[in-house]
């Protein structure tokens, strides 16, 4: 018995095929890639002209290539994604025509933009902006209008309900209950019944807090809402005005008036009392100088013809006390006496005290301040 074995012609020189060779039982055949077809010799591959055979499917123009083809479109048009159809350049197929919402195609590549309900087209013809129908005639709602995506939604106040037309409201028949009757409506101070429930308010001098119920004291002093001219003290629900030493509160309870201490027992000065804003001073006659207590006057031997003056409120009760002499017809003479017996005098328009006071450490004051310069 003889066995028959198939000969694979493709194994030798690819069966003489230019491209592909397919072996079959007892034979073989050649094949070509897409875009090519077998030549009459059955072995070579030749290009298929899809354009000439009108199998390319191009809408406008077909260009054959070696093993393929491509379609072309006229000027002003572009090739569709299918590679065969021609479309007008731009239009809705390119980035939605630049429209914010909807692009509507028209004849011969024309298009226009449209907006979704509740929006309107801006002047640029492409952008959309939300419309608020509630701004026009309250959206035709009788009570409350809510803009919901550009549409007017009507609502009613508490105690009312919307009728079937979706616009008007009618009262709900129910028993009216005073919302302030129980626990003062939750209000700290005053409660007033309203359609939506209790309405809280506070007494004068108090502020209603964010919860709409609690009242807290208003600090008129820190809020600069008091009438005080000098000192202000906050009190629950109000404030009080006070004055600095040397002043007293006026009849209105706001302004401060200088107290003339010299009118009361001559300010306790032995000789001359000089009132000043918020204070006073004792001054001695010619031939006397002020004692350390700032009130009594001590006779001075060989005293010059000058009035001697001291500052009672600005000097200490004990220690070195500067005294200032002045004469109405001459420049001031500034002099200093201390417990050690030192006595210094400075005359002329540039008079200065150069002595450091061990205990005082404060400035000396002249009867004519513009003419006394003190370091």
Secondary structure, 3 states (H helix, E strand, C coil): CCCCCCCCHHHCHHHHCCCEEEEECCEEEEECCCCEEECCCCCCEEECCCCCCCCCCCCCEEEEECCEEEEECCCCEEECCCCCCEEECCHHHCHHHHCCCEEEECHHHCEEEECCCCEEECCCCCCEEECCHHHCHHHHCCCEEEEECCEEEEECCCCEEECCCCCCEEECCCCCCCCCCCHHHHCCCEEEEECCEEEEECCCCEEECCCCCCEEECCCCCCCCCCCCCEEEEECCEEEEECCCCEEECCCCCCEEECCHHHCHHHHCCCEEEEECCEEEEEECCCEEECCCCCCEEECCCCCCCEEECCCCCCCCCCCEEEEEECCCCCCEEEEECCCCCEEEECCCCCCCCCCCCCCCCCCCCCCHHHCCCC
